[in-house]
C-alpha cells in the first residue's frame, strides 16, 4: 500500500475528494491549480504594520491553497515592520512567502487590495478590499465603503487577510455571495450583535500584551497562533517567552495548512517553530513529549496556555496541568464543517473534562470506515480499483481532515485578541462559535466575572 497519497495530500484538495466532485486525487489537485489570486498594496498603506500583516497573511495562506499561483504588485520597497520572514523589506517578505512580484495587475485574476486600488483599475469579476480599524477587520467589495484603517492592532490585519482568502476560496467554490458582500468582525466585541463597521464596537489600543505562552500543538492552529503573536507590536521581542510542545515531525501535507512550514521540511515541528520564533527575537523552550495528565507546570513556567490540538483526550486534562488561564481553539474537519471555529477558555462553568468526555468521543477509525462504506466517492473508488490503496488505506484517507490555512489564521486572530482583551480589561469569552460561511451568525458565551491576570505580559510599542 502506498501511503504517499495519504501523507502528502493537500488538505484543501480533500474537500473535493470527499464531496465526490472529482474522479481522482489528481483531478482534485488540478482543481486547486485553477485557483489564482492577485494582491495589490497601495503606496500610502504599504508601510503600515496592520496593512503588512493583512497582506502577508493573505499571501501566506493563499499560496498553500491557490495552486495556480499568487502575484503581488504595488509599493513593496518599504521596511518590513515585524520580522516574521527573513529580509528587511516587504518585497523580500513577499518573495520568501512565494509571491511573484509583477508591475501590473493581471487581467481576469481575482484581486484583493490593501489600501486604495489604482485609479486606472478596470472592473473585474472578483475584486475585494481588506479593511480594518483598531480591533475591527473584514473585507468589502471594491468600491464599497472601507473602514478608516487606523490603529496598529495587527490581529485585525491577520483576520482581514485570512478572511479575504476565505471569501475568494468560497467564490471559486461557487458561493454566489462570496466577494459581493461586506463581511467582518470586531475582535474586541465578538458578540454577533456588535456592528464591526461602527466605532462603538472598537476597543482601546493595548499598552501591554500577553508575552509568556505555553503553546500546545504546533500544527495548523499552533503555527497560526505563533504567526499572529509574531506580528504583535512588542517593544522588546526578547521579553516574549514561548514554550513549544509537540511530538510530531512535519510531513508532506503539513505545508498545506501550517503557515510556518516550508515545502520539503521534515523536521520536528518544535524545531521549525523555534527557528522561526528565535529569528523574530523571541525566547523559546521545547517540550517534545505528549501533553497528558502527567504534565505539571513548574515554578517560573508560563501560566497562559494556548491549545491547538485536535485530540479530545488531551483537551480533557487542560485544567489539570496548573495553568492559570487556558485558551483553546478547534476547527471542523469535514466537507460541511471545515470552516467552523470554536474557541474555549478556562476556567469556565463547564470543565474541559465535561466538554470532551472520553466516553462520548467517537472512534475516528470507526467513523471513517462508515464513511468509506456508505458513500460512493469516485476518487476513493479510483484509488481502490487502481490498487493504490487497500481498504485499510482508504479508511486512513477517510480519517484525514479537510483543512485550509485561512481557517486556522482566522481562529488565531480571534483567539489572540481574546487573550489581549483579558490583559486590557480582565474580560474574556468562555465559548465562541464562528462559521466563516456566515460570520454574522456566530454565538458567544462570556465569562461572568473579571479575571486577574497573573501570567507574564510585556509592553507594546
C-alpha positions in Angstrom: 0.0 0.0 0.0 1.3 3.4 -0.9 0.9 6.0 1.9 2.1 9.0 -0.1 -1.4 9.8 -1.3 -2.4 10.0 2.4 0.6 11.6 3.9 1.3 14.1 1.1 -2.3 15.2 0.2 -3.1 18.9 0.2 -5.8 19.2 2.8 -7.8 21.6 0.8 -7.9 19.1 -2.1 -9.5 16.7 0.3 -12.7 18.8 0.1 -13.3 17.9 -3.5 -12.4 14.2 -2.9 -14.9 13.8 0.0 -17.5 15.8 -1.9 -17.3 13.3 -4.8 -16.9 16.2 -7.2 -13.7 14.8 -8.7 -12.8 11.4 -10.1 -9.3 11.2 -8.7 -6.8 12.8 -6.4 -5.0 14.3 -9.4 -8.2 15.9 -10.5 -8.7 17.4 -7.0 -5.2 19.0 -7.2 -5.9 20.2 -10.8 -9.0 21.9 -9.3 -6.8 23.8 -6.9 -4.5 24.6 -9.8 -7.3 26.7 -11.3 -7.3 28.9 -8.2 -5.3 32.1 -8.5 -5.1 35.4 -6.7 -3.5 38.8 -7.1 -2.7 41.1 -4.2 -2.1 44.8 -4.6 -0.9 47.2 -1.9 -1.2 51.0 -2.2 1.8 53.2 -1.6 0.1 55.1 1.3 -0.7 51.7 3.0 2.4 49.6 2.4 4.4 50.9 5.4 1.6 50.3 7.9 2.1 47.3 10.2 -1.6 46.2 10.0 -1.6 46.5 6.2 1.5 44.4 6.1 0.0 41.9 8.5 -3.1 41.6 6.3 -1.1 41.3 3.0 1.4 38.8 4.3 -1.3 36.7 6.0 -3.3 36.6 2.8 -0.2 35.6 0.8 1.0 33.0 3.4 -2.4 31.3 3.5 -3.3 31.7 -0.2 -0.2 30.3 -1.7 -0.8 27.0 0.1 -4.3 26.7 -1.3 -4.4 28.6 -4.6 -2.0 26.3 -6.5 -2.5 28.3 -9.7 -0.2 31.0 -8.2 -0.2 34.3 -6.4 1.0 37.6 -7.9 1.7 40.8 -5.9 2.0 44.4 -7.1 2.3 47.8 -5.5 4.7 49.6 -3.2 6.9 46.9 -1.8 10.2 48.6 -1.3 9.4 49.6 2.3 10.8 48.4 5.6 9.3 45.2 7.0 7.7 46.1 10.3 7.8 42.7 12.0 10.5 40.1 11.3 8.1 37.3 10.6 10.1 36.3 7.5 13.8 36.8 6.6 14.7 40.0 4.9 14.4 43.7 5.6 11.7 44.8 3.2 8.2 44.0 2.3 9.4 42.9 -1.2 11.8 40.4 0.4 9.0 39.1 2.6 6.7 38.6 -0.4 9.4 36.7 -2.3 10.1 34.5 0.7 6.4 33.6 1.1 6.2 32.6 -2.6 4.5 35.6 -4.2 5.5 36.6 -7.7 6.1 40.3 -7.9 4.7 41.9 -11.0 4.4 45.5 -12.2 0.8 45.4 -13.5 -2.4 43.8 -12.1 -3.2 40.8 -14.3 -6.5 40.8 -16.1 -9.1 38.1 -15.3 -7.4 37.3 -12.0 -9.3 37.8 -8.7 -8.0 40.8 -6.9 -7.6 41.8 -3.2 -6.5 45.3 -2.5 -4.7 46.6 0.7 -5.3 50.3 0.8 -6.8 52.2 -2.2 -7.0 50.4 -5.6 -5.3 52.0 -8.6 -7.4 54.8 -10.2 -7.0 53.1 -13.6 -8.2 49.7 -12.5 -10.7 48.1 -14.9 -13.8 46.4 -13.5 -13.4 42.6 -12.9 -15.5 39.7 -11.8 -13.9 39.5 -8.3 -12.3 42.4 -6.5 -12.3 43.0 -2.8 -10.5 45.2 -0.3 -9.2 44.0 3.1 -10.0 46.7 5.6 -9.6 47.3 9.3 -9.7 50.0 12.0 -8.5 49.4 15.5 -9.8 46.0 16.7 -12.2 45.7 13.7 -11.4 43.9 10.5 -13.1 42.5 7.4 -13.4 42.6 3.6 -15.7 44.7 1.4 -16.4 44.6 -2.4 -14.1 47.0 -4.2 -15.9 50.3 -4.4 -17.9 49.8 -1.2 -17.1 52.0 1.9 -14.0 50.8 3.7 -13.0 51.3 7.4 -10.7 54.3 8.2 -7.8 51.8 8.5 -6.2 53.4 11.6 -4.5 51.9 14.6 -1.8 49.3 14.9 -3.7 46.3 16.2 -2.2 43.7 13.9 -4.6 40.8 14.7 -7.2 42.8 12.9 -4.9 42.7 9.8 -4.4 38.9 10.2 -8.2 38.5 10.4 -8.8 40.7 7.4 -6.1 39.0 5.3 -7.3 35.5 6.2 -11.0 36.4 5.6 -10.1 37.7 2.1 -8.6 34.3 1.2 -11.7 32.6 2.7 -14.1 34.7 0.6 -12.0 34.0 -2.6 -11.9 30.3 -1.9 -15.7 30.3 -1.5 -16.0 32.3 -4.7 -14.0 29.6 -6.6 -16.2 27.0 -4.9 -19.3 28.6 -6.4 -20.6 30.5 -3.4 -22.8 33.2 -5.1 -22.4 35.6 -2.2 -18.7 35.5 -1.7 -17.0 38.6 -2.9 -20.2 40.6 -3.2 -20.9 41.2 0.5 -19.1 43.1 3.2 -18.1 40.7 6.0 -16.1 41.3 9.1 -16.0 41.2 12.9 -14.9 43.2 15.9 -12.1 41.3 17.7 -12.8 43.4 20.8 -16.6 42.8 21.0 -17.1 39.4 19.5 -20.8 39.2 20.1 -23.0 38.6 17.0 -24.9 41.9 17.6 -21.7 44.0 17.6 -21.5 46.1 14.4 -18.0 45.7 13.0 -18.4 48.8 10.9 -19.1 51.0 13.9 -16.5 52.6 16.2 -18.8 51.7 19.1 -17.5 48.1 18.7 -13.9 49.1 18.9 -11.5 48.7 21.9 -8.5 50.7 23.2 -5.0 50.4 21.9 -3.3 47.9 24.3 -0.4 49.2 26.4 0.6 45.7 27.5 0.4 42.4 25.6 0.5 38.8 26.8 4.1 37.6 26.4 4.5 34.3 28.2 2.9 31.4 26.3 2.8 27.7 26.5 1.7 26.5 23.1 0.3 23.0 22.9 0.3 21.5 19.4 2.3 23.1 16.6 0.3 22.1 13.6 -2.4 24.0 11.7 -3.6 26.1 14.7 -0.4 26.2 16.7 1.6 27.7 13.8 -1.2 30.2 13.2 -1.0 31.2 16.9 2.7 31.8 16.5 2.3 33.8 13.3 -0.2 36.1 15.0 2.0 36.5 18.1 4.9 37.3 15.8 3.0 40.2 14.3 2.2 41.8 17.6 3.8 45.2 18.5 6.2 44.1 21.3 8.5 46.9 22.3 11.1 44.3 23.2 10.7 40.9 21.4 13.2 39.3 23.8 10.6 39.8 26.6 8.4 37.2 24.9 8.8 33.6 26.0 7.4 30.6 24.2 7.2 27.0 25.5 6.6 24.9 22.3 5.1 21.5 22.8 4.7 18.8 20.1 6.0 15.4 19.3 5.4 15.2 15.5 7.5 15.8 12.5 6.3 17.8 9.6 5.1 15.6 6.7 4.2 16.1 3.0 0.8 17.6 3.8 1.9 19.8 6.7 2.7 22.8 4.4 -0.8 22.9 3.1 -2.2 24.0 6.4 0.7 25.1 8.7 1.9 28.5 7.8 5.4 28.4 9.3 6.3 25.2 7.4 8.0 25.2 4.0 7.9 22.7 1.2 10.1 19.7 1.9 10.7 20.5 5.6 10.6 17.2 7.5 12.0 18.3 10.8 10.2 18.2 14.2 7.6 20.8 14.3 9.1 22.1 17.6 12.4 22.8 15.7 10.6 24.6 12.8 8.7 26.8 15.1 11.6 27.6 17.4 13.8 28.6 14.5 11.1 30.9 13.3 10.4 32.4 16.8 14.1 33.0 17.6 14.5 34.8 14.3 11.7 37.1 15.5 13.7 37.7 18.7 11.6 35.6 21.0 13.0 33.2 23.6 11.9 29.5 23.3 11.9 26.3 25.2 11.0 22.9 23.6 8.8 20.2 25.1 9.0 17.2 22.9 6.6 14.9 24.7 2.9 14.5 24.6 0.6 16.7 26.6 -1.2 14.4 29.1 -2.4 14.0 32.6 1.2 13.7 34.0 2.3 17.2 32.9 2.5 19.8 35.6 3.6 23.4 35.2 6.7 24.1 37.3 7.8 27.3 39.0 8.7 30.1 36.6 7.0 28.4 33.6 4.2 30.1 31.6 0.8 30.2 33.2 -1.0 31.1 30.0 -1.6 28.1 27.6 -2.8 28.2 24.0 -4.0 24.8 22.9 -4.5 23.9 19.2 -4.5 20.1 19.3 -7.3 18.0 17.8 -7.1 15.2 20.4 -10.1 15.1 22.7 -8.2 13.1 25.3 -5.5 15.8 25.6 -8.2 18.5 25.9 -9.9 16.8 28.8 -6.8 17.4 31.0 -6.2 21.1 30.1 -7.3 22.3 33.5 -5.2 19.8 35.5 -1.7 20.9 34.4 -1.5 24.0 36.6 -2.0 26.8 34.1 -3.8 29.9 35.4 -5.6 30.5 32.1 -6.1 28.3 29.0 -7.4 29.4 25.6 -8.3 26.6 23.2 -9.4 26.5 19.6 -10.8 23.7 17.5 -11.8 23.5 13.8 -14.2 21.5 11.8 -12.8 18.7 9.8 -15.4 17.6 7.2 -16.9 18.8 3.9 -19.7 20.7 5.6 -17.9 22.0 8.7 -14.2 22.6 7.9 -14.8 26.4 8.1 -16.2 26.1 11.6 -14.2 27.6 14.5 -14.9 27.1 18.2 -12.9 28.6 21.0 -13.0 27.9 24.7 -11.3 29.5 27.7 -10.8 28.1 31.1 -11.5 28.2 34.0 -15.2 28.0 32.9 -18.5 26.9 34.3 -18.2 23.7 32.4 -14.9 21.9 32.8 -12.7 20.6 30.0 -13.3 17.1 31.1 -17.0 17.5 30.8 -16.8 19.1 27.4 -14.5 16.3 26.0 -15.8 13.4 27.9 -13.8 10.4 26.7 -16.9 8.2 26.8 -18.7 10.4 24.3 -15.8 10.7 21.8 -16.5 8.6 18.7 -13.6 6.4 17.5 -12.3 8.2 14.4 -11.4 4.9 12.7 -15.0 3.7 13.2 -16.4 6.9 11.7 -14.0 6.8 8.8 -14.9 3.2 8.0 -18.5 4.1 7.9 -17.8 7.0 5.6 -16.0 4.7 3.1 -18.7 2.1 3.2 -21.7 4.4 3.0 -20.6 7.0 0.5 -20.0 6.5 -3.2 -16.8 8.6 -3.5 -15.4 8.4 -7.0 -11.8 9.3 -6.1 -11.9 6.6 -3.4 -13.2 4.1 -6.0 -10.3 5.0 -8.3 -7.7 4.5 -5.6 -9.3 1.1 -4.8 -9.6 -0.1 -8.4 -6.1 1.0 -9.3 -4.6 -0.8 -6.3 -3.1 2.4 -4.9 -4.8 1.9 -1.6 -6.3 -1.2 0.1 -9.3 -1.0 2.4 -7.1 -0.1 5.4 -5.5 2.8 3.3 -8.9 4.0 2.2 -10.0 4.1 5.9 -6.9 6.1 6.8 -7.6 8.5 3.9 -11.2 9.0 5.1 -9.8 9.9 8.6 -7.8 12.8 7.1 -9.3 16.1 7.8 -10.3 18.7 5.3 -8.3 21.8 6.1 -7.5 25.2 4.9 -4.8 27.5 6.4 -7.0 30.6 6.3 -9.4 29.0 8.8 -6.6 28.5 11.3 -5.3 32.0 10.7 -8.8 33.4 11.3 -9.1 31.4 14.5 -5.7 32.6 15.7 -6.6 36.2 15.2 -9.8 35.7 17.2 -8.2 33.8 20.0 -5.1 36.0 20.4 -7.5 39.0 20.5 -9.3 37.3 23.4 -6.0 36.9 25.3 -5.2 40.6 24.7 -8.6 41.8 25.8 -8.1 39.8 29.0 -4.9 41.8 29.7 -6.7 45.1 28.8 -9.8 44.8 31.0 -9.9 41.3 32.5 -12.8 40.1 30.4 -12.9 37.0 28.2 -15.4 34.8 26.4 -15.7 31.2 27.6 -17.1 29.9 24.3 -17.3 31.3 20.8 -18.8 29.6 17.7 -17.9 31.1 14.3 -18.7 29.8 10.8 -16.7 31.6 8.0 -19.6 31.0 5.7 -21.8 33.3 7.8 -19.7 35.1 10.5 -22.6 37.3 11.5 -24.4 34.2 12.8 -21.8 33.5 15.5 -22.6 32.8 19.1 -20.7 33.9 22.2 -20.8 33.0 25.9 -19.0 35.5 28.1 -17.3 34.8 31.5 -19.5 36.4 34.1 -16.6 37.9 36.1 -13.5 39.9 35.7 -10.2 37.9 35.8 -6.9 38.7 37.5 -4.0 38.5 35.0 -1.1 36.7 36.7 0.6 35.4 33.6 3.5 37.3 32.0 3.0 40.5 29.9 5.2 42.9 28.1 4.9 46.5 26.9 3.6 47.3 23.4 5.2 49.8 21.2 
